[in-house]
């Protein structure tokens, strides 16, 4: 951040503008301000009721198409069809509303687990009759954070979350972690305002040293601050609801609704929405084309008029599977429920599960997601840069006795890392040096000073001459080197050595010591030791630190790579720090120099040139120094060029990217607004070892693993649901299209309707009810190694090819009936023809359910005697054979029995159909595997 003179108001001016003082507000003043400014809570989404979610379900394209068909059926007095469609629409909307409402209740329970309070100085209102000339004495009180008001004086200590925007009044070694706002992992020192303080830019959430912002946390030290903004006026809330034009240079695409209310506006629809819209429009075009064709053809060739309108509507209904929204919603709801039950993952938006399965790029924030927000010791170096334990040893002595004698509220993060460091990078136990702190006698401590940037401990070391004390100093490299007795050339060399390690993404502390004659308070009126005594030191060496990676991050990222998901890191940290984390986690091969870019590279591209930014993102693994807008631009550019993109983030600075992604993910420990913005919330870490990636979607995989380890399980569950949905659509649409082609052809050749409307409806209900089994099917793990996408054009080609093949089998039944049925042509008995074709249709559809699944379920059978789909196909075949023979046959216009010759010839037709279908499926699967091995990395409609 730039340094320069502060042009803003002084602390006294701020206190006067807030009509407060160092003693705080009175209770009456605070109550009046609370009524004026409102509670100190960030803007949140209003909860959506179950009835409203139910009504919103009608906007789903699949459900909307089916609902329109129901209206058309009612308009043609086809009340049975209209009633069935209405029930199915209601079931689909209820399933979706219930799943999302249950996820929202889980999020509400999660929010209630973290109560927030603040220590506030409040004065009781003075009673003028008792103490007219005195002010009431302020007393610290622990109050809920939502009761804070501008002008309150709050106390800050290590471990506190900053409850509102505030300005520092006093500080003692105060350090604040601002990663949720800026993405920078290193804590920032905070001091009261001075004319030479740093300035924070108004447009970016990089606070000045005298300002603290809501959502950040105190890591060390203590202080007091005056609250300057609360509620929706805080920087936290501004970032959450900012209407900045990240995607279009301020054209107002989002209006004033903000990120929280206007998610996704101005962006491409998400992957699921794109898929279902495309497939729905295919169905709509077929349905709009079918009734006029039927009416015109029958009028021209058979002289029939509007009496064929119910049949035309039934044909259109037959093209659209009535159970389509129910099956899709059931697949997603079952996958989400299995994730929640087995792994603790909350899926807040059901279509997000499909988007997880289709995801081929995952962008992640580094701080708090890949790392643990705490440093870890990397190496201990001597003056030549060689590994040596002395620097770490003396740093530990300094940390231990500073902690014991200065008694800070909590140990500094670097001190904790030093005191818990292993003997070697791979060693499981602390160094033997650290077991003997009591061998040293602590004399005095000068705690860390943000101005001098170093800490000093005075100890009597074992074996030292009588009357000799040792000063142990550690701190910033430049500050410590200035206090050492070194030639300028040596000081410059050591500074260059430290800079080299800093460029490698490490934080560097310098350690120095000096022996001094012992002294006591009786020797002088001043304190025994002061900063003025810290000079003429002997330089010992360096201790380097790295960001401690999340133990689950490396395996999780490698598992994602195995599933064809490319990981990109978008962080606000230094490029070297981000590259170091990649190396520590083993993210892919060693990074090439051009694989690491900075925000300057993004700014160099015009905001409207998404193609150039997408090309840059393809070549880049790490974007460093990113602001929230940079992250959102990268995510949006990847989406705009065909990638299904996810984003994993935990801070306020990640909100724009979470909203810009196809699917937003947040860890359990994310700030509340990040969890609210995410589509998927990951659980807390546990010590349970995750199951193998191949069994990620299996309920029996053991206890929840938590954290990043569950991303692989979530992706596997999404691909499992997506595979089942794609298989269902492939089977049902190709079968229905074949039936429609056959019925249209038969309608032109036969003197009667080939199937009655009631028969069409019953046939579709049997077929679609059987396909509910796809919601319970588990694809083979090998089928989940590539992203699963529903591409409308590919589906159109696929269902047309298989539909024609199915129509040929249907039309072959005409020849079978002509040979087997009594009469010269075999079409004299209308009810017998209906029964024969009804049976053949359901049998071919049962075969299609088994054979059109492809290789996704090929290895499932050996593990289980009979899968849900196999059982459903057998039940469907039984219904096709037995229903015409049952008492329901005559009411439906089907007269049994069919002659034995029909069944013999039908067996031959079905055998040829199954053989041809198997051959075509195998050829398609070989072509699909060849395309996948070509490096596309993207799965087709499976």
RATA-V790487 format. One record per backbone hydrogen bond with DSSP energy under -0.5 kcal/mol. NH is the residue of the N-H (numbers start at 1). CO is the residue of the C=O. Records with the same first field share a line. If there is no record, write none. Layout:
BEGIN
NH: CO + CO
END
This chain:
BEGIN
4: 197
6: 195
14: 10
15: 11
16: 12
17: 13
18: 14
19: 16
20: 15
24: 21
25: 121
27: 123
30: 26
31: 27
32: 28
33: 29
34: 30
35: 31
36: 32
37: 33
38: 34
40: 146
41: 39
49: 47
53: 49
54: 50
55: 51
56: 52
57: 53
58: 55
59: 56
60: 57
64: 60
65: 61
66: 62
67: 63
68: 64
69: 65
70: 66
71: 67
72: 68
73: 69
74: 70
75: 71
76: 72
77: 74
78: 73
79: 77
82: 78
83: 79
84: 80
85: 81
86: 82
87: 83
88: 84
89: 85
90: 86
91: 87
92: 88
93: 89
94: 90
95: 91
96: 92
97: 93
98: 94
99: 95
100: 96
101: 97
102: 98
103: 99
104: 100
105: 101
106: 102
107: 103
108: 104
109: 105
110: 106
111: 107
112: 108
113: 110
114: 111
115: 113
118: 143
119: 155
120: 118 + 141
121: 153
122: 120 + 139
123: 25
128: 126
130: 127
131: 127
134: 131
139: 122
141: 120
143: 118 + 141
145: 116
147: 144
148: 145
151: 227
152: 149
153: 121
154: 152 + 225
155: 119
156: 223
158: 221
159: 218
160: 157
162: 216
165: 229
166: 212
167: 226
168: 210
169: 224
170: 224
172: 222
174: 190
175: 220
176: 188
177: 217
178: 176
181: 178
182: 178
183: 178 + 179
188: 176
190: 174
191: 209
193: 168
197: 194
199: 2
201: 199
204: 201
206: 204
207: 205
211: 208
212: 166
215: 162
216: 213
217: 177
218: 160
219: 175 + 217
220: 175
222: 172
223: 156
224: 170
225: 154
226: 167
227: 152
228: 165
229: 165
233: 230
234: 231
238: 234
239: 235
240: 236
241: 237
242: 238
246: 244
248: 245
249: 245
257: 254
260: 240
261: 257
262: 258
265: 262
267: 264
274: 270
275: 271
276: 272
277: 273
278: 274
279: 275
280: 276
281: 277
282: 278
283: 279
284: 280
285: 281
286: 282
287: 283
288: 284
289: 285
290: 286
291: 287
292: 288
293: 289
294: 290
295: 291
296: 292
297: 293
298: 294
299: 295
300: 296
301: 297
302: 298
303: 298
304: 298
308: 305
309: 306
312: 308
313: 309
314: 310
315: 311
316: 312
317: 313
318: 314
319: 315
320: 316
321: 319
324: 321
327: 323
328: 324
329: 325
330: 326
331: 327
332: 328
333: 329
334: 330
335: 331
336: 332
337: 333
338: 334
339: 335
340: 336
341: 337
342: 338
343: 339
344: 339 + 340
345: 339
346: 681
347: 345
348: 346 + 679
349: 679
352: 349
353: 350
354: 350
355: 351
356: 352
357: 353
358: 354
359: 355
360: 644
361: 644
362: 566
363: 361 + 646
364: 568
365: 648
369: 366
370: 365 + 366
371: 366
372: 548
376: 546
378: 544
379: 544
381: 542
382: 386
385: 382
388: 380
393: 389
394: 390
395: 391
396: 392
397: 393
398: 394
399: 395
400: 396
401: 397
402: 398
403: 399
404: 400
405: 401
406: 402
407: 402 + 403
416: 412
417: 413
418: 414
419: 415
420: 416
421: 418
423: 429
427: 424
431: 421
434: 431
435: 432
436: 433
439: 436
440: 437
441: 460
442: 440
443: 458
444: 458
446: 456
447: 445
449: 454
450: 448
453: 449
454: 449
455: 474
456: 446
457: 472
458: 444
459: 457 + 470
460: 441
461: 459
464: 461
468: 465
469: 516
470: 459
471: 469 + 514
472: 457 + 470
473: 471 + 512
474: 455
475: 510
476: 453
480: 476
481: 477
482: 478
483: 479 + 480
484: 481
485: 537
486: 484
491: 487
492: 488
493: 489
494: 490
495: 491
496: 492
497: 493
498: 494
499: 495
500: 496
501: 497
502: 498
503: 499
504: 500 + 501
505: 502
506: 501
507: 545
509: 543
510: 475
511: 541
512: 473
513: 538
514: 471
516: 469
518: 467
523: 520
524: 521
533: 530
534: 531
535: 533
537: 483
538: 513
539: 537
540: 511
541: 511
542: 381
543: 509
544: 379
545: 507
546: 376
548: 374
549: 547
550: 370
553: 550
554: 550
555: 551
556: 552
557: 553
558: 554
559: 555
560: 556
561: 557
562: 558
563: 559
564: 561
565: 560
566: 360 + 564
568: 362
569: 621
570: 364 + 568
571: 569 + 623
578: 574
579: 575
580: 576
581: 577
582: 578
583: 579
584: 580
585: 581
586: 582
587: 582
588: 586
595: 592
596: 593
597: 595 + 622
599: 624
601: 598
602: 598
603: 599
604: 600
605: 602
609: 606
610: 608
613: 609
614: 610
615: 611
616: 612
617: 613
618: 614
619: 615
620: 616 + 617
621: 595
622: 595
623: 569
624: 597 + 622
625: 573
626: 571
631: 627
632: 628
633: 629
634: 630
635: 631
636: 632
637: 633
638: 634
639: 635
640: 636
641: 637 + 638
642: 639
643: 638
645: 643
646: 361
647: 663
648: 363
649: 647 + 665
652: 180
653: 180
654: 651
655: 652
658: 654
659: 655
660: 656
661: 657
662: 645
663: 645
665: 647
666: 680
668: 683
670: 667
671: 650
674: 671
675: 671
676: 672
677: 673
678: 674
679: 664
680: 664
681: 346
682: 666 + 680
686: 705
695: 692
696: 693
698: 695
701: 698
702: 699
707: 683
709: 706
710: 707
711: 708
712: 708
713: 709
714: 710
715: 711
716: 712
717: 713
718: 714
719: 715
720: 716
721: 717
722: 718
723: 719
724: 720
725: 721
726: 722
727: 723
728: 724
729: 725
730: 726
731: 727
732: 728
733: 729
734: 730
735: 731
736: 732
737: 733
738: 734
739: 735
740: 736
741: 737
742: 738
743: 739
744: 740
745: 741
746: 742
747: 743
748: 744 + 745
749: 745
750: 746
760: 756
761: 757
762: 758
763: 759
764: 760
765: 761
766: 762
767: 763
768: 764
769: 765
770: 766
771: 767
772: 769
773: 770
774: 771
775: 772
776: 773
777: 773 + 774
779: 777
780: 856
783: 780
784: 781
785: 782
788: 357
789: 787 + 940
791: 789
792: 790
795: 791
796: 792
797: 793
798: 794
799: 795
800: 796
801: 797
802: 798
803: 799
804: 800
805: 801
806: 802
807: 803
808: 804
809: 805
810: 806
811: 807
812: 808
813: 809 + 810
814: 810 + 811
815: 811
816: 812
817: 813
818: 814
819: 815
820: 816
821: 817
830: 828
833: 829
834: 830
835: 831
836: 832
837: 833
838: 834
839: 835
840: 836
841: 837
842: 838
843: 839
844: 840
845: 841
846: 842
847: 843
848: 844
849: 845
850: 846
851: 847
852: 848
854: 851
856: 853
857: 854
858: 855
860: 857
861: 857
863: 860
864: 860 + 861
871: 867
872: 868
873: 869
874: 870
875: 871
876: 872
877: 873
878: 874
879: 875
880: 876
881: 877
882: 878
883: 879
886: 882 + 883
889: 886
891: 887
892: 888 + 889
893: 890
894: 889
896: 894
902: 899
903: 899
904: 900
905: 901
906: 902
907: 903
908: 904
909: 905
910: 906
911: 907
912: 908
913: 909
914: 910
915: 911
916: 912
917: 913
918: 914
919: 915
920: 916
921: 917
922: 918
923: 919
924: 920
925: 921
926: 922
927: 923
928: 924
929: 925
930: 926
931: 927
932: 928
933: 929
934: 930 + 931
935: 932
936: 931
937: 932
939: 787
942: 940
END
